[in-house]
């Protein structure tokens, strides 16, 4: 996904629970094109897999493979035989009448070429007695048989796969690897559709183990494509041999049934385990360029390559908690051992967020893979690492980082995963790397320069290194750490609520984020002097809590030089401002909505106003 276009900025800052229980049904079938074809060949194969099952509910994936001529749209039909129902489906649209189910394609996965596959998934209900797979499937009206048939029928062939330029982002899904056929990298739609994809690289240090506990609680918000264990200058040999990731996943599996009562998008522990790999843990390679590394072609490196080359058009956020040598080696292999087209496609998808450069890999990528979007974060260290002991942030922020807060909200009485938190105080130096991918409404995963829970960056040297970002040269309101600490109370309360989900066996037993919404588009063109009304009337709260509203200009993230004063800033639907006379500049207005639940939770919407004549 290409970062959002930004107008020229005038300021100096521009240097800027059963596991894997499967009921597998394999079938082939006729996949008929929307328009008749001359000597049209048709055929498909369908695999139905129950991925997880718990009392009253289950998850399933349906893999569809087109064996015939290309098709431009499809409808899959099947019938349940034991009273099951589809409660929520992703990567398509579903309707159900009695036992009969029809699934039609989403806007981005209707086109299936010969041999192409796509996957839909769903959460359903069952009676806890019997949950058989549907006995048969039809695709576009033809029963799936596993064979390809040819029928003469004059007429034009089916339309090819939808043009990438018209492909919107995929819809949110718990499926870790949907396979849209579009090859472009679309921008996520303003309504938040399309979950970010994430690969986490970890050196297994004690703060990584703390960060991983938080990470697992947010796997409902993004698709985890991989967890790769590496080393760093501080953990020279890595820690994969300790099997600490496996231990945390084992306790994640124990709390998963409760987590899914609050958000059904949490993936199976078995799936997460299936994407754990070991990358380069050779201490001799810490400061060696990829061509000369002693350790190459690791499983972790190959997972990165495979993910960047797959058919999913979404960006891949590679969050680097330790060293980046494994990423560097993957990009070097893509550049030297794959086609120019594959390399270009792979690099266009990569979004690298490094917590410092903890080996030579980050700098090598910056210098040699200049097309790669890579962020080097510095200013988190007095916020997310040892914040209870030092740092310039206010006392009310520090209160959320103390050992007392941690014990009350995470370690004690919050289930086996919280009890594993290894520190007696909040020490999560790697947590900022994935906070942009959390579904809080700030949409900072689209462009790290927008600013959000994971900090705010600028393009460091656009002329010489156009895709290198950093936070080291900027500040929010003159405070070089505020770009992080301003969000800490909201982020910590949100984590505390997730920890409550671990032990709350009913939805009503815990708090959930309000659903902040605004009337009108989130991207608007406006004119100098125009009076803008701000309206959050569509906002709702899933728990029926009372809500408070705060509208404010994120002046550090936008480009106008004038300070924009929002009138009635705490009003739900009567706030507003006057557009300054600065054509070509942008105004970022943040809607912040907080409920009165326990803990109080906050969600956001960001409206970007571009001033035009």
C-alpha positions in Angstrom: 0.0 0.0 0.0 1.5 3.3 -1.1 1.6 5.8 1.8 -1.0 8.5 1.6 -0.1 11.4 -0.8 0.9 14.4 1.2 1.1 18.0 0.0 4.3 20.0 0.4 4.9 20.8 4.1 6.2 24.2 4.9 7.6 23.5 8.4 11.2 22.7 9.2 10.1 19.3 10.4 9.9 18.2 6.8 13.2 16.5 7.3 11.2 14.1 8.4 -11.3 -24.0 21.4 -10.4 -27.3 19.9 -7.2 -27.0 17.9 -7.2 -27.9 14.2 -10.2 -30.2 14.3 -10.8 -30.7 10.6 -13.8 -32.0 8.7 -12.3 -31.9 5.2 -14.5 -32.2 2.2 -12.7 -32.2 -1.2 -14.7 -31.8 -4.4 -14.3 -30.6 -7.9 -16.9 -28.8 -9.8 -17.9 -26.7 -12.7 -17.1 -23.1 -12.4 -19.2 -21.4 -15.1 -18.3 -18.0 -16.4 -20.7 -15.2 -16.2 -21.0 -14.9 -20.0 -21.1 -18.0 -22.4 -17.9 -19.1 -23.9 -16.8 -20.9 -27.0 -15.7 -24.4 -26.0 -15.9 -23.2 -22.4 -13.9 -25.4 -20.0 -15.2 -25.5 -16.4 -14.2 -27.2 -13.2 -13.2 -26.5 -9.6 -12.1 -28.1 -6.4 -13.5 -27.1 -2.9 -11.9 -27.9 0.4 -14.0 -27.3 3.6 -12.0 -27.3 6.9 -13.2 -26.8 10.4 -10.3 -24.8 11.9 -11.6 -24.5 15.5 -14.6 -25.6 17.6 -16.0 -24.6 20.9 -19.3 -24.9 22.8 -21.9 -23.6 20.5 -19.5 -22.2 17.9 -16.9 -23.1 15.3 -14.7 -21.6 12.7 -14.2 -22.9 9.2 -12.4 -22.1 5.9 -13.5 -22.9 2.4 -10.8 -23.0 -0.3 -12.0 -22.7 -3.8 -9.8 -23.6 -6.8 -10.9 -22.8 -10.3 -9.8 -25.6 -12.7 -11.6 -24.3 -15.8 -11.5 -21.1 -17.9 -11.1 -17.8 -16.1 -14.2 -16.4 -14.4 -15.0 -12.9 -13.3 -17.4 -13.6 -10.5 -18.7 -16.6 -8.6 -21.4 -17.9 -6.3 -20.8 -20.9 -4.1 -23.8 -22.8 -2.7 -24.0 -25.6 -0.2 -26.3 -27.0 2.5 -25.7 -27.8 6.1 -27.2 -31.1 7.3 -27.1 -30.6 11.1 -28.7 -27.2 11.7 -25.5 -25.2 11.5 -25.6 -21.5 10.7 -23.1 -18.9 9.5 -22.7 -16.1 12.0 -19.9 -14.1 10.4 -18.2 -14.5 7.1 -15.1 -12.8 5.5 -13.8 -12.5 2.0 -17.3 -12.7 0.6 -21.0 -12.1 1.1 -23.3 -14.7 2.6 -27.0 -15.4 2.7 -28.7 -18.3 4.4 -32.2 -19.6 4.2 -32.8 -22.6 6.4 -30.0 -25.0 5.8 -29.1 -23.5 2.3 -26.1 -21.2 2.1 -25.0 -19.0 -0.7 -21.6 -17.3 -0.7 -20.7 -14.7 -3.4 -17.4 -13.2 -4.0 -16.1 -9.9 -2.6 -15.2 -7.1 -4.9 -11.5 -8.1 -4.9 -11.7 -11.9 -5.3 -14.3 -12.4 -8.0 -11.8 -13.0 -10.8 -10.3 -16.5 -10.8 -7.9 -17.5 -13.5 -7.3 -21.1 -14.5 -5.7 -22.8 -11.5 -6.3 -19.8 -9.2 -7.6 -20.2 -5.7 -9.3 -18.0 -3.1 -10.4 -18.7 0.4 -13.5 -17.6 2.4 -13.9 -18.2 6.1 -16.6 -17.9 8.6 -17.6 -18.4 12.2 -20.7 -20.4 12.7 -23.0 -22.0 15.3 -23.8 -25.7 16.0 -25.7 -27.8 18.5 -22.6 -29.3 20.2 -23.7 -32.8 19.0 -22.9 -33.0 15.3 -21.0 -30.8 12.9 -20.5 -32.6 9.6 -19.1 -30.9 6.5 -21.6 -30.0 3.8 -21.9 -33.0 1.4 -21.7 -31.1 -1.8 -20.9 -27.7 -3.3 -21.9 -25.9 -6.5 -20.1 -23.1 -8.1 -22.0 -20.8 -10.4 -24.8 -23.4 -10.6 -22.7 -26.5 -11.5 -22.1 -29.3 -9.0 -18.5 -29.7 -8.0 -17.2 -33.1 -9.2 -13.4 -32.6 -9.4 -13.3 -32.9 -13.1 -13.1 -30.4 -15.9 -15.7 -30.4 -18.6 -15.8 -28.7 -22.0 -19.0 -27.5 -23.6 -19.3 -25.6 -26.9 -21.3 -22.4 -26.4 -20.5 -19.5 -28.7 -20.0 -16.2 -27.2 -17.3 -14.0 -25.7 -15.0 -15.4 -23.0 -15.4 -14.4 -19.4 -13.8 -11.1 -18.2 -10.3 -11.4 -16.8 -9.5 -10.8 -13.2 -10.6 -7.3 -12.0 -8.1 -4.6 -12.8 -5.8 -3.9 -9.8 -6.6 -0.2 -10.0 -10.2 -0.9 -9.1 -9.5 -3.4 -6.3 -10.3 -2.1 -2.8 -8.7 -3.4 0.3 -9.8 -6.9 1.5 -12.5 -7.0 4.2 -11.5 -7.7 7.8 -11.0 -11.4 8.4 -9.6 -13.8 11.0 -8.2 -15.8 8.0 -4.5 -15.2 8.1 -3.9 -15.6 4.4 -6.8 -14.6 2.1 -5.8 -14.7 -1.5 -7.3 -11.9 -3.6 -6.2 -12.1 -7.2 -5.5 -8.4 -7.7 -1.8 -7.6 -7.9 -1.8 -4.0 -6.9 -1.4 -2.7 -3.4 -4.6 -0.7 -2.6 -4.8 1.9 0.1 -7.0 0.8 3.0 -10.4 2.3 2.7 -11.3 5.1 5.2 -13.8 2.9 7.0 -11.0 0.6 8.1 -11.7 -2.3 5.9 -8.9 -4.7 5.3 -6.8 -5.9 8.3 -3.0 -5.2 8.1 -0.7 -8.1 7.7 2.2 -8.4 10.2 5.4 -10.5 10.5 7.0 -10.0 13.9 10.8 -10.5 14.3 11.9 -11.1 17.9 15.3 -11.7 19.5 13.6 -13.2 22.6 14.9 -10.7 25.1 12.9 -10.3 28.3 11.1 -7.2 27.0 10.2 -9.1 23.8 8.5 -11.7 25.9 6.5 -9.0 27.6 5.7 -7.4 24.2 4.6 -10.8 22.8 1.9 -11.1 25.5 0.4 -7.8 24.4 0.9 -8.8 20.7 -1.1 -12.0 21.1 -4.0 -10.0 22.6 -4.2 -8.0 19.4 -4.0 -10.7 16.8 -7.7 -10.1 16.3 -6.8 -6.8 14.8 -4.3 -7.9 12.2 -3.4 -10.9 10.2 -0.2 -12.6 11.5 1.7 -13.9 8.5 4.8 -14.9 10.6 6.7 -14.9 13.9 10.4 -15.1 13.2 13.0 -15.6 15.9 16.3 -13.8 15.3 19.2 -12.4 17.3 20.5 -8.8 17.9 23.6 -7.0 19.1 22.1 -7.4 22.6 21.0 -11.1 22.2 23.8 -12.3 20.0 22.6 -15.9 19.8 18.9 -15.4 20.0 16.6 -17.5 22.2 14.6 -19.9 19.9 16.1 -22.8 21.8 14.3 -21.6 25.0 10.9 -22.3 23.2 9.5 -19.3 25.0 7.2 -18.5 22.0 5.7 -22.0 22.2 5.1 -21.6 25.9 3.2 -18.3 25.5 1.2 -19.8 22.6 0.2 -22.7 24.9 -1.3 -20.3 27.4 -2.8 -18.2 24.6 -4.7 -21.4 23.6 -6.1 -21.6 27.2 -7.6 -18.2 27.1 -8.7 -18.2 23.4 -12.3 -19.4 24.0 -12.8 -16.4 26.3 -11.1 -14.0 23.9 -13.3 -15.1 21.0 -16.4 -14.3 23.1 -15.3 -10.7 22.9 -13.9 -10.7 19.3 -14.3 -13.7 17.0 -11.3 -12.8 14.9 -8.7 -14.3 17.1 -6.7 -16.9 15.2 -6.1 -20.5 16.5 -3.0 -21.1 18.6 -2.2 -23.9 16.1 -2.2 -21.5 13.2 0.1 -19.0 15.0 2.4 -21.9 15.8 2.4 -22.9 12.2 3.9 -19.6 11.1 6.7 -19.5 13.8 10.1 -19.8 12.1 13.8 -19.4 13.1 15.8 -16.8 11.2 19.4 -15.8 11.5 20.7 -16.3 15.0 24.4 -16.5 14.0 26.3 -13.9 16.1 29.0 -13.8 13.4 26.5 -12.2 11.0 25.4 -9.3 13.2 27.3 -6.7 11.2 27.9 -8.6 7.9 26.2 -7.6 4.6 23.8 -10.2 3.2 26.1 -11.4 0.4 28.7 -12.4 2.9 26.6 -13.8 5.7 27.5 -17.2 6.9 23.9 -18.1 7.5 21.6 -17.8 4.6 18.3 -19.3 3.4 16.9 -19.7 6.9 13.2 -20.8 7.3 12.4 -17.3 8.7 14.0 -15.7 5.6 12.0 -17.9 3.3 8.7 -17.1 5.1 9.4 -13.4 4.5 10.1 -14.1 0.8 7.0 -16.2 0.3 4.8 -13.7 2.1 6.0 -10.8 0.0 5.5 -12.8 -3.2 2.1 -14.2 -2.5 -1.1 -13.0 -4.2 -2.4 -11.0 -1.2 -2.1 -7.4 -2.3 -2.0 -6.0 1.3 1.2 -4.5 2.6 3.3 -6.6 4.9 4.3 -4.8 8.1 7.6 -6.4 9.3 8.0 -5.4 12.9 11.6 -5.8 13.9 12.0 -6.2 17.7 15.7 -7.3 17.4 18.0 -7.5 14.5 17.0 -7.0 10.8 19.6 -9.2 9.2 17.0 -11.8 8.3 14.9 -9.2 6.5 18.0 -7.9 4.8 18.9 -11.3 3.5 15.4 -11.9 2.3 15.4 -8.7 0.3 18.9 -9.4 -1.1 17.7 -12.8 -2.3 14.6 -11.2 -3.9 16.9 -8.7 -5.7 19.5 -11.2 -6.9 17.7 -14.5 -7.3 14.2 -13.6 -8.5 12.8 -11.8 -11.5 12.8 -8.0 -11.6 9.0 -8.1 -11.6 8.9 -10.3 -8.5 11.4 -8.1 -6.7 9.4 -4.9 -7.6 6.2 -6.5 -6.4 7.7 -7.8 -3.1 9.4 -4.5 -2.2 6.3 -2.5 -3.0 4.5 -4.5 -0.2 7.1 -4.3 2.5 6.7 -1.9 5.5 9.6 -2.3 8.0 9.4 -0.9 11.5 12.7 -1.2 13.3 13.2 -0.6 17.0 16.5 1.0 16.5 18.9 -0.8 14.1 20.0 -3.6 16.4 22.4 -5.2 13.9 23.7 -4.2 10.5 20.6 -5.2 8.6 18.6 -2.1 9.0 21.3 0.2 7.7 22.1 -2.2 4.9 18.4 -2.1 3.8 18.4 1.7 4.0 21.5 1.9 1.8 20.9 -0.9 -0.7 17.2 -1.5 -1.0 16.2 2.1 -1.5 12.7 1.2 -2.6 11.9 -0.4 0.7 9.7 1.6 3.2 11.7 1.3 6.4 11.2 3.2 9.7 13.8 3.5 12.4 12.3 4.4 15.8 14.2 6.1 18.6 12.0 8.1 20.8 10.1 5.4 22.5 12.9 4.5 24.9 11.8 6.8 27.8 8.2 5.8 27.3 7.8 2.1 26.6 11.1 1.0 28.2 11.5 1.5 32.0 9.0 4.3 32.0 8.2 3.7 35.7 11.9 4.6 36.4 12.6 7.6 34.1 11.4 9.8 31.3 10.0 13.3 30.8 6.3 12.4 30.4 3.7 13.7 32.9 2.9 11.8 36.2 -0.5 10.9 34.9 1.1 9.0 32.1 3.7 7.3 34.3 0.8 6.0 36.5 0.0 3.6 33.7 3.5 2.2 33.5 4.1 1.3 37.2 4.5 -2.1 38.8 1.3 -1.5 40.6 -0.6 -0.9 37.4 1.0 -4.0 35.8 0.1 -6.2 38.7 -3.5 -5.0 38.9 -4.3 -5.1 35.2 -2.1 -7.9 33.8 -0.2 -10.2 36.1 -2.7 -11.0 38.9 -6.1 -12.5 38.3 -6.0 -12.3 34.6 -5.4 -15.9 33.6 -2.3 -17.9 32.6 -1.0 -15.7 29.8 -1.0 -12.5 32.0 0.7 -14.5 34.8 3.6 -15.2 32.4 4.5 -11.4 32.1 8.1 -11.7 33.0 8.8 -8.2 34.4 7.7 -6.6 37.7 7.3 -3.3 35.8 6.2 -2.3 32.3 9.2 -2.9 30.0 8.0 -3.3 26.4 10.6 -1.6 24.2 9.3 -3.4 21.1 5.6 -2.7 21.6 5.5 0.5 19.5 6.4 -1.5 16.4 2.9 -3.0 16.0 0.7 -0.4 17.7 0.0 1.3 14.3 -1.7 -1.9 13.2 -4.3 -1.9 16.0 -7.8 -1.1 14.9 -8.3 2.1 16.9 -9.4 4.4 14.0 -6.2 6.4 13.6 -5.3 4.3 10.6 -1.6 5.1 11.0 -0.7 1.8 9.4 -1.5 3.5 6.1 1.4 6.0 6.6 3.6 6.1 9.6 3.9 9.9 9.2 0.3 10.2 10.2 1.1 9.5 13.8 -0.7 7.1 16.2 -0.1 4.8 19.1 3.2 3.6 17.5 4.6 7.2 17.4 5.1 9.5 14.4 7.8 9.6 11.8 9.0 11.8 9.0 10.8 11.0 5.7 14.4 11.6 6.8 16.2 12.5 3.6 13.7 12.4 0.7 16.2 13.4 -2.0 18.7 10.6 -1.2 16.8 8.0 0.7 13.1 8.5 -0.3 11.7 5.6 1.8 13.6 5.9 5.0 11.6 7.3 7.9 12.6 8.2 11.4 11.3 9.9 14.6 14.7 11.0 15.7 14.6 14.6 14.3 11.1 15.7 15.3 8.9 16.4 18.3 5.2 16.8 19.2 4.6 20.2 20.9 8.3 20.6 21.4 8.6 17.3 23.4 10.6 14.6 21.6 8.8 11.8 23.4 5.2 13.1 23.3 4.6 11.5 20.0 4.5 8.2 22.0 3.4 9.2 25.6 0.4 11.2 24.5 -1.3 7.9 23.6 -0.2 5.8 26.6 -3.3 6.1 28.8 -5.6 5.1 26.0 -3.3 2.2 24.9 -2.8 0.9 28.4 -6.5 1.0 29.2 -7.2 -0.9 26.0 -4.6 -3.5 26.9 -6.2 -3.8 30.4 -9.6 -4.5 28.8 -8.0 -7.2 26.6 -6.6 -8.8 29.7 -10.1 -8.7 31.2 -11.3 -10.6 28.2 -9.0 -13.5 29.2 -11.1 -14.2 32.2 -14.6 -12.8 31.3 -16.6 -15.7 30.0 -19.4 -13.5 28.7 -19.4 -10.5 26.5 -21.2 -8.4 29.2 -18.4 -9.3 31.6 -15.9 -6.8 30.2 -15.6 -3.4 28.4 -15.2 -2.9 24.7 -14.0 0.0 22.5 -16.7 2.5 21.4 -17.2 2.7 17.6 -16.2 6.2 16.7 -17.8 7.4 13.5 -18.2 10.7 11.7 -20.8 12.0 9.2 -19.1 12.6 5.9 -15.9 11.4 4.3 -12.6 11.0 6.2 -10.7 12.7 3.2 -12.2 16.1 2.2 -11.3 19.0 0.0 -12.1 22.4 1.5 -11.6 26.0 0.6 -10.0 28.9 2.5 -12.4 30.6 4.9 -14.9 27.7 4.7 -16.8 27.0 7.9 -16.5 23.3 8.7 -19.1 21.4 10.9 -17.9 18.3 12.7 -20.5 15.6 13.5 -20.0 12.3 15.3 -23.7 11.4 15.4 -23.1 7.9 14.0 -20.9 6.9 16.9 -22.1 4.0 19.1 -20.9 2.0 22.0 -21.3 -1.8 22.1 -21.8 -1.9 25.8 -24.3 1.0 26.0 -21.8 3.2 28.0 -22.0 7.0 28.2 -19.6 8.6 25.8 -17.5 11.8 25.9 -16.2 13.5 22.7 -13.1 15.6 22.0 -12.2 17.1 18.6 -8.6 18.4 18.2 -6.1 19.4 15.5 -3.1 17.1 15.3 -1.0 20.1 14.3 2.3 18.2 14.4 1.1 15.7 11.9 -0.5 18.1 9.4 1.0 20.9 7.3 -0.8 24.1 8.0 1.2 26.8 9.8 -1.8 28.3 11.5 -3.2 26.8 14.6 -6.7 25.5 13.9 -9.1 26.3 16.8 -12.0 23.8 17.1 -15.1 25.4 18.6 -17.3 23.4 20.9 -14.6 20.8 20.9 -16.4 18.5 23.3 -19.7 18.4 21.4 -20.9 15.3 19.7 -22.3 17.2 16.7 -21.8 20.9 17.1 -18.0 21.3 16.8 -16.4 23.2 13.9 -13.6 25.4 12.7 -12.7 27.8 10.0 -10.3 26.8 7.2 -7.1 28.9 7.1 -6.0 30.5 3.9 -3.2 28.0 3.1 -4.0 26.3 -0.2 -2.1 23.1 -0.8 -1.8 22.3 2.9 -3.6 19.7 5.1 -5.5 19.9 8.4 -5.7 16.7 10.5 -8.7 16.7 12.9 -8.9 13.9 15.4 -12.2 12.7 16.9 -11.5 11.1 20.2 -14.4 9.2 21.8 -14.1 7.8 25.3 -16.6 5.7 27.2 -17.2 5.6 31.0 -16.7 1.9 31.3 -14.0 0.1 33.4 -11.4 0.7 32.2 -12.4 3.7 30.1 -11.7 3.0 26.4 -11.0 5.3 23.6 -11.4 5.1 19.8 -10.7 7.6 17.1 -11.4 8.9 13.6 -9.0 11.1 11.7 -10.4 13.5 9.1 -7.8 14.9 6.7 -8.9 18.2 5.0 -6.9 19.3 2.0 -7.2 23.0 1.3 -7.8 23.9 -2.4 -8.5 27.2 -4.1 
